[in-house]
Amino acid sequence: MKTKGIDSVFLSVTALVSAPSIASYVIWILSDAVRRNIKTLFFLARDGLIPCNIAKALCKAWNINIECKYLYCSRVALRLPLYLLVRDYAMDKLCSSTYKVTVADILARANIFGEQSKAIAKEIDINPCEPLKKHQLADIKIKLSASKTFDCLATVNAKAALENTKGYLGQEISSSKSFAIVDTGWEGSIQTCIAYLLEEAIGVPKNSVIGYYLGMFKLGNPQFGEYNCFLFSSAKKLIKFIGFSNNLTECLFAADHGMTLGYEQSEGKWKPILAKSEQALCSSAWDSYKQIELCVAYAESFAKVNSKWQKGDLTRELLTLAKRLLLGLMAKPTLDEARLYGAIPFSDGMTVDVSTSLAVSMSPEQLEYKSLSCRVIDKSKARRREIAPEQPVYWVNGALTLSGCGALKKLDARLLDILYWVLYR
């Protein structure tokens, strides 16, 4: 069923889940920012586009004196410059594990391509296009760190990236005396990068950065400032969010533009360099502009009903609302919801070259691989390798719904998910 060319499932999820959940998060941020006299909020690309638009609408409706700005950035844009500032940390991030990562992918993160990439791969004696196992990455880091060719090229590229990044961050942030950054969260690496780069660009002490996040699976390092979490953090409430999908969250917060690849100066102003948007790959039922429109409309309606600024009085109720709505969609999606959101292209890497659907139907063998009985009770590694899915399952509960498996199969897979959260989150 379609509504003016847009899937009715998309409209209902946006209106009944995404909009109230994201607005609740933004109201919590504004409440704390007002209390702390923060004057500027920088919403980080790309997950910050919808929250930024909601925040602007609420600040206008409630006459809140906070400037809300959208800051273009990404892991790709921020990590390469760190090669000059904190080399070992930068190398850890350049050599991080992602789906089907190759040496060519790792070198591309340092803006090394083509013949130069092949020459370095030959020097360290590895096929540049062969997917790497996770245990190989530490050895790759050691070999690249010892390569004078890699160091020379990475240094040249990092110098250019650092100058461009300093120019953009200085342009956007230098005049902001009291500010905080806003993102979805998860591990805090973006704040680490920003803290290093702001100190280098405009002299902001690393430990003075304030960050607001939907949730974090790891404790942020206080060396790089504050990490304030709305839904959960590794220090509290995490166990209550079993079934939460950070991958689906990123899709719900999705912007309508591509990843930030870096920065350039044009007509006297620093501007972001953006990759091609993956939105063109999405189902025709998906409409980013309509999503922003609906979320802003919800925020404006909420502000009219609650005409006076509440100064935090509603945050506890809004937290409960956001948790219930998000977990309801993430842990127990309907078949139509799983089909629509599962079809969204998703990549866990720092480029969009290797992307798969967020959730796909799994075969009986693949369902066995995702079960507690196989992964814990049956310890046969050979069997697990034999039935392992060819691609990662980025949204397990969506994939279970698409697979049409029975209640016992779903329970078996969800027990594995619960065990993972208890042991590793």
C-alpha positions in Angstrom: 0.0 0.0 0.0 1.4 3.4 -1.0 0.6 6.9 0.2 1.4 9.5 -2.6 4.2 7.3 -3.8 5.7 6.8 -0.3 5.3 3.5 1.5 2.7 3.8 4.3 5.0 1.8 6.6 7.7 4.4 6.2 5.2 7.2 7.0 3.8 5.4 10.1 7.3 4.4 11.5 8.5 8.0 11.0 5.5 9.6 12.6 5.1 7.1 15.4 8.6 6.0 16.2 11.4 8.0 14.6 9.9 11.5 15.2 8.9 11.1 18.9 12.2 9.2 19.7 14.5 11.7 18.1 12.6 14.7 19.4 12.8 13.2 22.9 16.5 12.9 22.6 16.8 16.5 21.4 14.6 17.9 24.2 16.9 16.2 26.7 19.9 17.8 25.1 18.3 21.2 25.1 17.3 20.9 28.7 20.9 20.1 29.8 22.4 22.7 27.4 20.2 25.5 28.9 21.1 24.4 32.4 24.8 24.6 31.5 24.5 27.9 29.6 25.8 26.2 26.4 25.3 28.6 23.5 26.0 26.5 20.4 25.3 22.9 19.6 27.1 21.2 16.7 25.2 18.3 15.3 27.6 15.9 13.6 27.0 14.6 10.1 25.4 12.4 9.1 23.3 11.3 12.1 22.8 14.8 13.3 20.8 16.2 10.4 17.3 15.3 11.6 18.2 16.2 15.3 19.6 19.6 14.1 16.4 20.5 12.3 14.3 19.4 15.3 16.4 21.4 17.6 16.1 24.6 15.5 12.3 24.2 15.5 12.2 23.7 19.2 14.5 26.6 20.0 12.4 28.9 17.8 9.1 27.7 19.4 10.4 28.0 22.9 12.6 31.0 22.4 15.7 29.2 23.6 18.9 31.1 23.0 21.0 28.3 21.5 22.5 28.3 18.0 22.1 24.9 16.3 24.7 24.2 13.6 25.3 21.2 11.3 29.0 20.1 11.2 30.2 18.0 8.3 32.5 15.3 9.5 33.1 11.5 9.4 35.7 8.9 10.5 37.2 9.2 7.1 37.6 13.0 7.2 38.9 13.2 10.8 41.2 10.2 11.2 43.8 10.7 8.5 45.0 14.1 9.9 45.7 12.4 13.2 48.6 10.6 11.5 50.6 13.7 12.2 49.4 14.2 15.7 49.0 10.8 17.3 50.4 8.3 14.8 49.9 5.1 16.7 46.2 5.9 17.4 45.7 6.9 13.8 47.3 3.6 12.6 44.9 1.6 14.9 42.0 3.3 13.2 43.3 3.1 9.7 43.8 -0.7 10.2 40.5 -1.3 11.9 38.3 -4.3 11.0 35.3 -3.9 8.7 33.4 -6.2 6.3 35.7 -7.6 3.6 38.4 -5.1 4.4 41.5 -5.3 2.2 45.0 -3.8 2.2 43.7 -1.6 -0.7 40.9 -0.4 1.6 43.3 0.4 4.4 45.6 2.4 2.1 42.6 4.2 0.6 41.8 5.5 4.2 45.2 7.2 3.9 44.3 8.5 0.4 46.7 6.1 -1.2 45.4 4.6 -4.4 46.3 3.0 -7.7 49.9 2.2 -8.5 51.1 3.6 -5.2 48.7 1.3 -3.4 49.9 -1.7 -5.4 53.6 -0.9 -4.7 53.1 -0.8 -1.0 51.1 -4.0 -1.0 53.9 -5.6 -3.0 56.5 -4.3 -0.5 54.7 -5.9 2.5 54.0 -9.0 0.4 50.2 -9.3 0.4 47.5 -9.3 -2.2 45.9 -5.8 -2.0 42.5 -7.0 -3.0 42.2 -10.1 -0.8 39.8 -9.7 2.2 41.7 -9.9 5.5 40.9 -11.8 8.6 40.6 -9.9 11.8 43.7 -11.5 13.3 45.8 -10.3 10.3 45.2 -6.6 10.9 47.7 -6.3 13.8 50.4 -7.7 11.5 49.4 -5.4 8.7 49.7 -2.4 11.0 53.2 -3.4 12.0 54.3 -3.9 8.4 52.8 -0.6 7.2 54.3 1.3 10.2 57.7 -0.1 9.1 57.3 0.9 5.5 59.1 4.1 4.5 57.1 4.3 1.3 53.8 4.2 3.3 55.1 6.7 5.8 56.2 9.1 3.1 52.8 9.0 1.3 50.7 9.0 4.4 52.6 12.0 5.8 52.1 14.0 2.7 48.4 13.2 2.6 47.9 13.7 6.3 49.6 17.2 6.1 47.1 18.3 3.4 44.2 16.8 5.3 45.2 18.4 8.5 45.5 21.9 7.0 42.1 21.5 5.3 40.4 20.1 8.5 41.9 22.8 10.7 40.6 25.4 8.2 37.0 24.0 8.2 36.8 23.4 12.0 38.3 26.8 12.7 35.8 28.5 10.3 32.8 26.7 11.9 33.8 26.6 15.6 36.4 29.3 16.4 33.8 31.9 17.3 31.8 29.6 19.6 32.8 30.2 23.2 30.5 27.7 24.9 29.6 24.7 22.7 28.9 21.0 22.7 28.8 18.3 19.9 25.9 16.0 19.3 25.9 12.5 17.7 24.3 9.1 18.0 27.4 7.7 19.8 28.5 4.0 20.4 32.2 4.1 21.1 33.3 7.8 21.3 36.0 7.7 18.6 34.6 10.8 16.8 34.9 12.9 20.0 38.5 11.7 20.4 39.3 12.9 16.9 37.5 16.2 17.3 39.3 16.8 20.7 42.7 16.4 19.1 41.9 18.4 16.1 40.2 21.3 17.9 43.2 21.6 20.2 45.5 21.8 17.1 43.2 24.1 15.1 41.9 26.7 17.6 43.6 25.8 21.0 40.5 24.2 22.7 41.8 21.9 25.5 41.1 18.3 24.7 39.4 17.6 28.0 36.9 20.5 27.7 34.9 19.0 24.8 31.3 18.2 25.8 29.5 15.5 23.8 25.8 14.4 23.8 25.0 10.9 22.6 22.0 8.7 22.2 24.0 5.9 23.8 27.5 4.5 24.2 28.7 0.9 24.4 32.0 1.9 25.9 33.0 4.4 28.5 34.4 7.6 27.0 38.0 8.6 28.0 37.8 11.7 30.2 41.0 12.9 28.6 38.8 13.9 25.7 36.0 15.6 27.6 32.5 14.6 28.7 30.3 11.9 27.2 26.6 12.5 28.2 24.2 9.7 27.2 20.5 9.8 26.8 19.4 6.2 26.6 22.3 4.1 27.9 26.0 3.9 28.6 28.3 1.1 29.5 28.2 2.4 33.1 24.5 2.2 33.5 21.2 0.9 32.0 22.9 -1.0 29.2 21.4 -4.4 30.1 17.9 -2.9 29.7 18.6 -2.3 26.0 19.1 -5.8 24.9 17.8 -5.9 21.3 18.8 -2.3 20.5 20.3 -2.0 17.0 22.8 0.8 16.5 22.9 -0.1 12.8 19.1 0.4 12.4 19.4 3.6 14.5 21.8 5.1 12.0 19.3 4.4 9.2 16.5 6.0 11.2 18.7 9.1 11.6 19.9 8.9 8.0 20.8 12.2 6.2 20.1 12.8 2.6 23.7 13.4 1.6 26.9 11.3 1.2 29.7 10.7 3.7 32.2 13.6 4.3 35.4 12.6 2.6 37.4 15.7 3.5 37.4 19.5 3.1 38.5 22.0 0.4 38.7 25.8 0.1 36.4 27.3 -2.5 35.7 31.0 -3.1 37.3 31.9 0.2 35.4 29.5 2.3 36.1 25.9 3.5 33.5 23.4 2.3 33.0 19.6 2.8 33.8 17.1 0.0 30.9 14.6 0.0 30.7 11.1 -1.4 27.7 10.2 -3.6 24.7 9.6 -1.5 23.5 6.0 -0.9 20.0 7.3 -0.8 19.8 6.7 -4.6 20.2 3.0 -3.9 17.3 2.9 -1.5 13.7 1.7 -2.1 11.5 4.3 -3.8 9.4 4.1 -0.7 12.1 5.9 1.2 12.1 9.7 1.3 14.7 11.5 3.4 13.2 14.9 2.8 9.8 13.6 3.9 11.3 12.1 7.0 12.9 15.5 8.0 9.6 17.2 7.3 7.6 14.8 9.5 10.0 14.9 12.3 10.1 18.8 12.3 6.3 18.9 12.2 6.1 16.5 15.2 8.5 18.8 17.1 6.5 21.9 16.3 3.3 20.2 17.3 4.9 19.0 20.6 6.1 22.6 21.3 2.6 24.0 20.7 1.0 21.5 23.1 3.8 22.1 25.7 3.9 25.8 25.1 6.3 26.6 28.0 9.8 25.4 28.2 9.8 22.6 30.8 13.5 22.8 32.0 13.9 19.1 32.2 10.6 18.2 33.8 9.7 15.9 30.9 13.0 14.2 30.3 12.3 11.1 32.4 9.0 10.5 30.6 10.5 11.1 27.2 13.4 8.7 28.0 10.8 6.0 28.8 8.9 6.8 25.6 12.0 6.7 23.3 13.1 3.4 24.8 9.7 1.8 24.4 9.3 3.0 20.8 12.8 2.2 19.6 13.0 -1.3 21.2 9.6 -2.1 19.9 10.7 -1.5 16.3 14.2 -3.0 16.7 13.5 -6.1 18.6 10.0 -7.0 17.3 9.5 -5.6 13.8 6.6 -6.5 11.7 7.2 -8.2 8.4 6.5 -5.0 6.5 8.9 -3.0 8.7 11.6 -5.6 8.3 11.2 -5.5 4.5 11.3 -1.8 4.3 14.2 -1.0 6.7 16.0 -4.2 6.0 16.4 -3.1 2.3 18.4 0.0 3.2 22.0 -0.2 2.0 24.4 -0.4 4.9 28.2 -0.6 5.4 30.2 -0.9 8.6 33.3 0.4 6.8 34.6 3.9 6.3 33.6 4.0 2.6 30.4 3.0 0.9 32.1 0.8 -1.7 31.1 -2.4 0.1 27.6 -2.2 1.3 24.9 -4.8 1.8 21.3 -4.7 2.9 20.7 -4.0 6.6 18.8 -7.3 7.0 18.1 -10.2 4.6 16.3 -13.5 4.9 18.5 -16.2 6.2 18.6 -19.9 5.2 18.0 -22.6 7.8 21.8 -23.1 8.0 22.4 -19.4 8.6 19.8 -19.3 11.2 21.6 -22.2 12.9 24.8 -20.2 12.9 23.0 -17.3 14.7 21.6 -19.6 17.4 22.8 -20.1 21.0 22.8 -23.9 20.5 25.3 -23.7 17.6 27.6 -21.0 18.9 27.8 -22.2 22.5 26.6 -25.8 22.9 28.0 -27.1 19.6 31.6 -26.0 19.7 32.6 -27.4 16.3 34.4 -24.5 14.6 34.4 -26.4 11.3 30.6 -26.6 11.4 30.3 -22.9 12.2 32.6 -22.0 9.3 30.5 -24.2 7.0 27.2 -22.5 7.8 28.4 -18.9 8.4 26.5 -16.3 6.5 28.4 -14.8 3.5 27.7 -11.3 4.8 27.2 -9.8 8.2 23.8 -9.7 9.8 23.5 -6.0 10.7 20.0 -6.2 12.1 19.5 -9.6 13.6 15.8 -9.2 14.6 14.9 -7.8 11.2 16.6 -10.8 9.6 14.8 -13.2 11.9 11.4 -11.7 10.9 12.3 -11.8 7.2 13.3 -15.5 7.5 9.9 -16.5 8.7 11.3 -18.7 11.4 9.2 -20.1 14.3 9.1 -18.9 17.8 11.7 -21.4 19.1 14.2 -20.4 16.4 13.7 -16.8 17.2 14.2 -17.5 20.9 17.4 -19.5 20.2 18.8 -16.6 18.2 17.7 -13.9 20.7 19.3 -15.9 23.5 22.6 -15.6 21.7 22.0 -11.9 21.3 21.3 -11.6 25.1 24.5 -13.5 25.9 26.5 -11.2 23.6 25.2 -8.1 25.3 25.9 -9.6 28.8 29.5 -10.6 27.9 30.7 -8.0 25.5 28.6 -4.9 25.9 
